Amino acid sequence: MLDASSPILLSLAAALLLTALALIMLYPTTLLRWLQRKRYQYEVTFSLYMLTPTEKFIFNSFLFLILSMILIAASLYLPEHIAQLANRAFYYYAGDESGQQQSVLSPDTQQALHGAGMGGGAGPGHALGGQGRGVALN
């Protein structure tokens, strides 16, 4: 199976691989340089370069938590809000109630929102006060 030249070829291949790896480490790719530049800009913009590592960790943790909460809130409530705005726009355009709001939330989520007093759907006298968006119903 293995002849006398196999160990020589294996050691040559390993040396070639190590040389290529060393060159990649010495000369970073453009993506790596771009990421390093963005990290530098982030640290300079928020003056993180003058903080200790512990202070950087605390600042980055707060920033991560705040951005995570904003992202979660937007993903939970934005679809319902957009649906409500689209229904209002349809009402202003068509002038009839046939475009009643169809909730994009599951019934369990709607019930949880109603139970918490947050609303979640348009009903009589819900969001705009009064009956039917200011139109007298007979």
N, CA, C and O of each residue as an XYZ file, in Angstrom:
552
protein
N       0.816     -1.189      0.000
C       0.000      0.000      0.000
C       0.856      1.247      0.000
O       0.788      2.073     -0.910
N       1.650      1.364      1.022
C       2.518      2.529      1.099
C       3.904      2.150      0.599
O       4.482      1.151      1.028
N       4.409      2.931     -0.280
C       5.764      2.671     -0.737
C       6.721      3.618     -0.034
O       6.298      4.344      0.865
N       7.946      3.638     -0.393
C       8.974      4.420      0.294
C       8.803      5.917      0.098
O       9.270      6.698      0.928
N       8.139      6.344     -0.986
C       8.014      7.781     -1.239
C       6.792      8.401     -0.560
O       6.660      9.625     -0.558
N       5.909      7.610      0.007
C       4.694      8.148      0.648
C       4.988      9.062      1.824
O       4.397     10.139      1.902
N       5.886      8.685      2.757
C       6.177      9.608      3.871
C       6.774     10.926      3.385
O       6.511     11.978      3.968
N       7.552     10.877      2.351
C       8.144     12.110      1.810
C       7.055     12.992      1.208
O       7.057     14.207      1.408
N       6.132     12.388      0.475
C       5.040     13.161     -0.117
C       4.119     13.747      0.964
O       3.653     14.881      0.852
N       3.874     12.963      1.993
C       3.031     13.461      3.093
C       3.695     14.635      3.812
O       3.030     15.626      4.116
N       4.984     14.537      4.085
C       5.677     15.633      4.762
C       5.756     16.861      3.858
O       5.670     17.989      4.343
N       5.918     16.658      2.560
C       5.937     17.774      1.618
C       4.565     18.459      1.561
O       4.485     19.687      1.526
N       3.496     17.670      1.551
C       2.146     18.233      1.536
C       1.852     18.999      2.829
O       1.224     20.058      2.800
N       2.309     18.461      3.956
C       2.110     19.141      5.233
C       2.873     20.468      5.268
O       2.352     21.475      5.747
N       4.099     20.464      4.765
C       4.892     21.693      4.727
C       4.231     22.736      3.829
O       4.189     23.920      4.162
N       3.719     22.284      2.689
C       3.035     23.195      1.773
C       1.781     23.781      2.422
O       1.494     24.969      2.280
N       1.045     22.938      3.131
C      -0.165     23.395      3.817
C       0.175     24.392      4.924
O      -0.516     25.399      5.076
N       1.215     24.129      5.689
C       1.634     25.058      6.738
C       2.112     26.388      6.148
O       1.847     27.446      6.717
N       2.804     26.340      5.030
C       3.261     27.573      4.373
C       2.068     28.397      3.889
O       2.044     29.616      4.057
N       1.088     27.737      3.294
C      -0.106     28.445      2.824
C      -0.864     29.051      4.000
O      -1.344     30.182      3.918
N      -0.971     28.300      5.092
C      -1.665     28.802      6.271
C      -0.934     30.009      6.863
O      -1.569     30.973      7.290
N       0.400     29.955      6.887
C       1.184     31.075      7.404
C       0.996     32.318      6.541
O       0.890     33.427      7.063
N       0.956     32.139      5.231
C       0.743     33.289      4.349
C      -0.636     33.899      4.540
O      -0.793     35.120      4.497
N      -1.633     33.049      4.752
C      -2.985     33.570      4.987
C      -3.037     34.343      6.296
O      -3.706     35.371      6.391
N      -2.325     33.842      7.308
C      -2.306     34.527      8.597
C      -1.554     35.857      8.520
O      -1.930     36.828      9.177
N      -0.507     35.895      7.726
C       0.269     37.128      7.624
C      -0.446     38.183      6.787
O      -0.368     39.375      7.087
N      -1.132     37.756      5.756
C      -1.816     38.685      4.874
C      -3.317     38.415      4.940
O      -3.831     37.573      4.204
N      -4.026     39.136      5.828
C      -5.450     38.860      5.997
C      -6.257     39.167      4.738
O      -5.884     40.019      3.931
N      -7.333     38.475      4.597
C      -8.192     38.661      3.433
C      -8.892     40.011      3.525
O      -8.862     40.671      4.563
N      -9.513     40.404      2.438
C     -10.208     41.692      2.425
C     -11.391     41.683      3.384
O     -11.686     42.707      4.000
N     -12.076     40.548      3.524
C     -13.192     40.476      4.470
C     -12.713     40.676      5.901
O     -13.344     41.389      6.682
N     -11.597     40.044      6.238
C     -11.054     40.200      7.583
C     -10.619     41.644      7.830
O     -10.855     42.190      8.908
N      -9.996     42.251      6.849
C      -9.608     43.665      7.004
C     -10.828     44.562      7.160
O     -10.813     45.503      7.954
N     -11.896     44.272      6.398
C     -13.126     45.059      6.494
C     -13.734     44.915      7.886
O     -14.178     45.902      8.472
N     -13.756     43.696      8.418
C     -14.286     43.475      9.768
C     -13.436     44.184     10.823
O     -13.973     44.760     11.769
N     -12.112     44.144     10.664
C     -11.241     44.848     11.595
C     -11.488     46.353     11.537
O     -11.496     47.023     12.570
N     -11.688     46.882     10.336
C     -11.961     48.312     10.182
C     -13.285     48.693     10.843
O     -13.378     49.726     11.507
N     -14.319     47.845     10.656
C     -15.622     48.129     11.270
C     -15.535     48.068     12.792
O     -16.170     48.872     13.476
N     -14.764     47.133     13.332
C     -14.588     47.057     14.784
C     -13.864     48.310     15.291
O     -14.226     48.868     16.327
N     -12.858     48.737     14.564
C     -12.135     49.960     14.929
C     -13.071     51.170     14.896
O     -13.057     51.992     15.812
N     -13.887     51.281     13.839
C     -14.835     52.402     13.758
C     -15.835     52.369     14.904
O     -16.176     53.415     15.456
N     -16.311     51.180     15.270
C     -17.239     51.035     16.389
C     -16.599     51.502     17.697
O     -17.217     52.237     18.467
N     -15.362     51.073     17.943
C     -14.690     51.455     19.179
C     -14.386     52.953     19.223
O     -14.476     53.574     20.282
N     -14.034     53.524     18.096
C     -13.732     54.960     18.077
C     -15.013     55.786     18.180
O     -15.026     56.812     18.860
N     -16.086     55.359     17.521
C     -17.345     56.109     17.546
C     -17.908     56.190     18.953
O     -18.363     57.253     19.376
N     -17.886     55.084     19.686
C     -18.449     55.057     21.035
C     -17.393     55.235     22.119
O     -17.694     55.043     23.297
N     -16.184     55.591     21.759
C     -15.072     55.817     22.686
C     -14.803     54.608     23.564
O     -14.489     54.755     24.745
N     -14.922     53.438     23.009
C     -14.672     52.222     23.778
C     -13.191     51.935     23.926
O     -12.799     51.165     24.804
N     -12.362     52.535     23.089
C     -10.933     52.272     23.134
C     -10.312     52.735     24.437
O      -9.230     52.270     24.796
N     -10.972     53.650     25.166
C     -10.399     54.145     26.413
C     -10.986     53.456     27.644
O     -10.644     53.822     28.769
N     -11.853     52.477     27.457
C     -12.438     51.754     28.575
C     -11.629     50.496     28.878
O     -10.905     49.975     28.029
N     -11.774     50.032     30.099
C     -11.144     48.766     30.463
C     -11.953     47.624     29.844
O     -13.098     47.832     29.441
N     -11.380     46.429     29.764
C     -12.139     45.306     29.195
C     -13.457     45.028     29.923
O     -14.444     44.661     29.286
N     -13.486     45.198     31.238
C     -14.730     44.981     31.994
C     -15.774     46.018     31.611
O     -16.943     45.681     31.423
N     -15.367     47.264     31.494
C     -16.310     48.318     31.112
C     -16.816     48.108     29.683
O     -17.990     48.341     29.393
N     -15.927     47.669     28.797
C     -16.356     47.355     27.427
C     -17.400     46.247     27.431
O     -18.397     46.323     26.713
N     -17.167     45.209     28.246
C     -18.103     44.094     28.337
C     -19.465     44.568     28.838
O     -20.497     44.170     28.298
N     -19.474     45.410     29.857
C     -20.736     45.916     30.409
C     -21.457     46.770     29.369
O     -22.662     46.612     29.171
N     -20.741     47.665     28.708
C     -21.357     48.519     27.688
C     -21.922     47.684     26.541
O     -23.054     47.900     26.110
N     -21.132     46.733     26.049
C     -21.587     45.892     24.943
C     -22.768     45.018     25.354
O     -23.650     44.746     24.541
N     -22.790     44.576     26.617
C     -23.919     43.779     27.098
C     -25.202     44.598     27.112
O     -26.248     44.130     26.662
N     -25.120     45.828     27.631
C     -26.311     46.689     27.632
C     -26.772     46.985     26.212
O     -27.968     46.943     25.922
N     -25.843     47.279     25.341
C     -26.192     47.566     23.955
C     -26.850     46.349     23.298
O     -27.846     46.488     22.588
N     -26.302     45.173     23.533
C     -26.882     43.951     22.981
C     -28.286     43.718     23.526
O     -29.191     43.368     22.768
N     -28.481     43.907     24.828
C     -29.807     43.698     25.424
C     -30.841     44.680     24.875
O     -31.967     44.289     24.569
N     -30.470     45.937     24.752
C     -31.409     46.945     24.248
C     -31.764     46.656     22.791
O     -32.937     46.704     22.421
N     -30.764     46.358     21.960
C     -31.043     46.050     20.556
C     -31.869     44.768     20.417
O     -32.727     44.674     19.539
N     -31.611     43.785     21.277
C     -32.400     42.550     21.243
C     -33.853     42.819     21.601
O     -34.757     42.286     20.958
N     -34.090     43.641     22.623
C     -35.467     43.955     23.012
C     -36.196     44.716     21.912
O     -37.378     44.475     21.666
N     -35.499     45.628     21.253
C     -36.118     46.372     20.151
C     -36.456     45.433     19.006
O     -37.537     45.530     18.425
N     -35.551     44.529     18.677
C     -35.799     43.577     17.592
C     -36.963     42.641     17.925
O     -37.799     42.368     17.064
N     -37.023     42.153     19.150
C     -38.112     41.263     19.553
C     -39.439     42.009     19.546
O     -40.443     41.487     19.060
N     -39.452     43.224     20.080
C     -40.692     44.005     20.098
C     -41.167     44.310     18.682
O     -42.364     44.249     18.400
N     -40.245     44.636     17.802
C     -40.636     44.928     16.420
C     -41.179     43.682     15.737
O     -42.154     43.760     14.990
N     -40.565     42.545     15.981
C     -41.049     41.329     15.327
C     -42.383     40.862     15.889
O     -43.147     40.206     15.182
N     -42.680     41.182     17.140
C     -43.955     40.775     17.731
C     -45.101     41.722     17.391
O     -46.201     41.264     17.084
N     -44.868     43.024     17.440
C     -45.955     43.987     17.329
C     -46.047     44.691     15.979
O     -47.105     45.220     15.640
N     -44.984     44.710     15.215
C     -45.016     45.416     13.935
C     -45.978     44.798     12.921
O     -46.670     45.551     12.236
N     -46.062     43.475     12.785
C     -47.020     42.931     11.814
C     -48.466     43.318     12.122
O     -49.227     43.629     11.205
N     -48.854     43.303     13.389
C     -50.212     43.684     13.770
C     -50.454     45.171     13.475
O     -51.528     45.552     13.010
N     -49.458     45.990     13.747
C     -49.588     47.427     13.507
C     -49.700     47.717     12.007
O     -50.507     48.550     11.594
N     -48.905     47.042     11.206
C     -48.972     47.246      9.759
C     -50.328     46.801      9.222
O     -50.892     47.451      8.342
N     -50.857     45.684      9.753
C     -52.181     45.223      9.326
C     -53.253     46.249      9.690
O     -54.171     46.495      8.907
N     -53.139     46.836     10.858
C     -54.105     47.856     11.274
C     -54.002     49.091     10.381
O     -55.022     49.654      9.985
N     -52.792     49.512     10.066
C     -52.619     50.665      9.176
C     -53.152     50.370      7.777
O     -53.757     51.240      7.150
N     -52.934     49.155      7.285
C     -53.441     48.792      5.967
C     -54.969     48.791      5.959
O     -55.586     49.228      4.989
N     -55.573     48.304      7.030
C     -57.030     48.309      7.107
C     -57.587     49.730      7.167
O     -58.613     50.023      6.554
N     -56.922     50.596      7.895
C     -57.369     52.000      7.930
C     -57.224     52.637      6.555
O     -58.108     53.370      6.111
N     -56.115     52.362      5.881
C     -55.923     52.918      4.538
C     -56.993     52.387      3.589
O     -57.508     53.134      2.758
N     -57.331     51.102      3.705
C     -58.391     50.537      2.873
C     -59.730     51.198      3.193
O     -60.519     51.466      2.287
N     -59.992     51.463      4.470
C     -61.233     52.122      4.862
C     -61.299     53.533      4.267
O     -62.341     53.946      3.759
N     -60.185     54.268      4.330
C     -60.174     55.618      3.775
C     -60.331     55.588      2.257
O     -60.921     56.494      1.668
N     -59.798     54.541      1.628
C     -59.898     54.420      0.183
C     -61.282     53.939     -0.244
O     -61.903     54.550     -1.113
N     -61.769     52.868      0.346
C     -63.027     52.259     -0.100
C     -64.240     52.813      0.632
O     -65.328     52.888      0.063
N     -64.061     53.198      1.883
C     -65.152     53.790      2.629
C     -66.151     52.804      3.194
O     -67.210     53.222      3.664
N     -65.866     51.535      3.170
C     -66.789     50.577      3.766
C     -66.050     49.717      4.781
O     -64.822     49.748      4.867
N     -66.806     48.962      5.538
C     -66.232     48.151      6.595
C     -65.910     46.737      6.133
O     -65.614     45.883      6.968
N     -65.956     46.461      4.834
C     -65.691     45.104      4.372
C     -64.239     44.696      4.595
O     -63.924     43.506      4.595
N     -63.378     45.643      4.781
C     -61.967     45.342      5.044
C     -61.686     45.272      6.525
O     -60.667     45.786      6.985
N     -62.581     44.637      7.294
C     -62.378     44.519      8.734
C     -61.013     43.908      9.011
O     -60.494     43.105      8.236
N     -60.463     44.307     10.116
C     -59.117     43.874     10.436
C     -59.069     42.369     10.646
O     -59.789     41.816     11.477
N     -58.217     41.726      9.886
C     -57.940     40.310     10.074
C     -56.633     40.234     10.845
O     -55.589     40.672     10.361
N     -56.695     39.683     12.034
C     -55.519     39.652     12.888
C     -54.475     38.687     12.341
O     -54.801     37.607     11.847
N     -53.215     39.098     12.441
C     -52.129     38.233     12.030
C     -51.592     37.442     13.218
O     -50.686     36.622     13.069
N     -52.153     37.693     14.394
C     -51.729     36.982     15.594
C     -52.574     35.736     15.787
O     -53.709     35.659     15.318
N     -52.008     34.769     16.478
C     -52.764     33.559     16.785
C     -53.826     33.894     17.834
O     -53.675     34.873     18.566
N     -54.887     33.107     17.919
C     -55.928     33.378     18.918
C     -55.391     33.377     20.346
O     -55.863     34.156     21.174
N     -54.426     32.530     20.650
C     -53.846     32.510     21.997
C     -53.149     33.825     22.308
O     -53.286     34.368     23.404
N     -52.401     34.331     21.334
C     -51.703     35.598     21.533
C     -52.697     36.739     21.673
O     -52.503     37.621     22.510
N     -53.758     36.741     20.871
C     -54.780     37.786     20.978
C     -55.412     37.769     22.358
O     -55.612     38.821     22.966
N     -55.730     36.573     22.858
C     -56.358     36.473     24.172
C     -55.401     36.961     25.252
O     -55.823     37.624     26.199
N     -54.110     36.640     25.118
C     -53.130     37.102     26.097
C     -53.023     38.620     26.068
O     -52.918     39.249     27.121
N     -53.048     39.221     24.872
C     -52.977     40.679     24.772
C     -54.231     41.325     25.341
O     -54.143     42.332     26.043
N     -55.407     40.754     25.045
C     -56.648     41.300     25.587
C     -56.665     41.172     27.099
O     -57.124     42.075     27.799
N     -56.166     40.050     27.601
C     -56.139     39.835     29.044
C     -55.195     40.796     29.737
O     -55.425     41.176     30.885
N     -54.131     41.196     29.047
C     -53.172     42.141     29.622
C     -53.607     43.576     29.413
O     -52.930     44.499     29.866
N     -54.729     43.782     28.733
C     -55.205     45.147     28.508
C     -54.476     45.868     27.419
O     -54.441     47.098     27.406
N     -53.884     45.126     26.493
C     -53.108     45.755     25.428
C     -53.875     45.843     24.126
O     -53.378     46.435     23.168
N     -55.046     45.286     24.057
C     -55.786     45.345     22.801
C     -55.299     44.281     21.867
O     -54.962     43.181     22.306
N     -55.251     44.572     20.596
C     -54.765     43.605     19.639
C     -55.694     43.439     18.466
O     -55.330     42.813     17.471
N     -56.876     43.982     18.562
C     -57.809     43.890     17.457
C     -58.741     45.071     17.504
O     -58.900     45.692     18.554
N     -59.354     45.392     16.398
C     -60.264     46.526     16.350
C     -61.670     46.017     16.620
O     -62.178     45.151     15.908
N     -62.272     46.550     17.626
C     -63.643     46.203     17.951
C     -64.429     47.482     18.138
O     -63.883     48.568     17.943
N     -65.695     47.387     18.510
C     -66.484     48.593     18.725
C     -65.867     49.449     19.826
O     -65.683     49.001     20.957
N     -65.562     50.658     19.475
C     -65.014     51.602     20.440
C     -63.620     51.245     20.906
O     -63.224     51.654     21.998
N     -62.867     50.505     20.129
C     -61.565     50.038     20.599
C     -60.507     51.129     20.532
O     -60.219     51.767     21.544
N     -59.940     51.349     19.393
C     -58.759     52.207     19.303
C     -59.101     53.677     19.139
O     -58.381     54.538     19.644
N     -60.178     53.973     18.448
C     -60.433     55.368     18.128
C     -61.548     55.966     18.976
O     -61.912     57.124     18.771
N     -62.086     55.227     19.899
C     -63.125     55.759     20.771
C     -64.435     55.930     20.025
O     -64.449     56.445     18.907
N     -65.505     55.518     20.611
C     -66.790     55.649     19.934
C     -67.072     54.454     19.060
O     -66.373     53.442     19.123
N     -68.087     54.574     18.256
C     -68.512     53.435     17.448
C     -68.080     53.619     16.002
O     -68.346     54.656     15.394
N     -67.430     52.634     15.467
C     -67.152     52.563     14.030
C     -66.363     53.707     13.447
O     -66.707     54.204     12.375
N     -65.321     54.138     14.116
C     -64.428     55.175     13.596
C     -65.164     56.489     13.346
O     -64.906     57.163     12.350
N     -66.042     56.841     14.208
C     -66.699     58.132     14.104
C     -67.910     58.157     13.183
O     -68.514     59.212     12.993
N     -68.272     57.025     12.615
C     -69.435     56.956     11.731
C     -70.601     56.444     12.550
O     -70.485     55.427     13.234
N     -71.727     57.143     12.486
C     -72.911     56.718     13.236
C     -73.498     55.463     12.618
O     -73.838     55.428     11.435
N     -73.608     54.441     13.439
C     -74.191     53.183     12.972
C     -75.634     53.070     13.416
O     -75.949     53.405     14.558
N     -76.514     52.609     12.554
C     -77.931     52.461     12.912
C     -78.240     51.070     13.299
O     -79.385     50.762     13.632
